[in-house]
């Protein structure tokens, strides 16, 4: 339905009703005895004023808070949208190709880029813990062997590594910026190091045999360290 206005009602013991638009949200302070129908009638009477206030907020929001940062998530370009609200702690949600971040008003004085970096790291941690286990199990079934263990943690200047002596694969959670197919290529590469320390013919055979479009992913990953 067009121009349906949602609002929050705060009941009070005053005898007057107040309307306000706070951070794009309509807040009604109404006497405790006001009925829902009475409040809705006031909303309808003030509808034009409310919509103008919401539009004004949205224009300022676009101008001041939205920036054109693009974050890679599973191979997709996601646009980051940031705004400030009366919150106790930051929130982050992913909606399609939009990453929406709401920061407490007190964060306005802090370095925005540092905050964004930490929140994206947390997002990558979350997605890695959801996706990596599935991909690792898929590769294990394809190859018929697996590491003794694997761990997800940040490692300097690398997206993944394999300790062939201890049979452990370490995966940087930042790997989830790449597509699932690219992650599968990288991790198959690390699985192969469980059998071969060097890029020998046997090593190459494992990766080539199990990665479709092998040459394509070699090119995609040529500047990725693992």
Secondary structure, 3 states (H helix, E strand, C coil): CCCCCCEEEEEECCCCCEEEEECCEEEEEEECCCCHHHHHHHHHHCHHHHHHHHHHHHHHHHHHCEEEEEEEECCEEEEEEEEEECCCCCEEEEECCEEEEEEEHHHHHCCHHHHHHHHHHHHHHHHHHHHHHHHHHHHHHHHCCCCCEEEECCCCCCCEEEECCCCEEEECHHHHHCCHHHHHHHHHHHHHHHHCCCCCHHHHHHHHHHCCCHHHHHHHCCCCCC
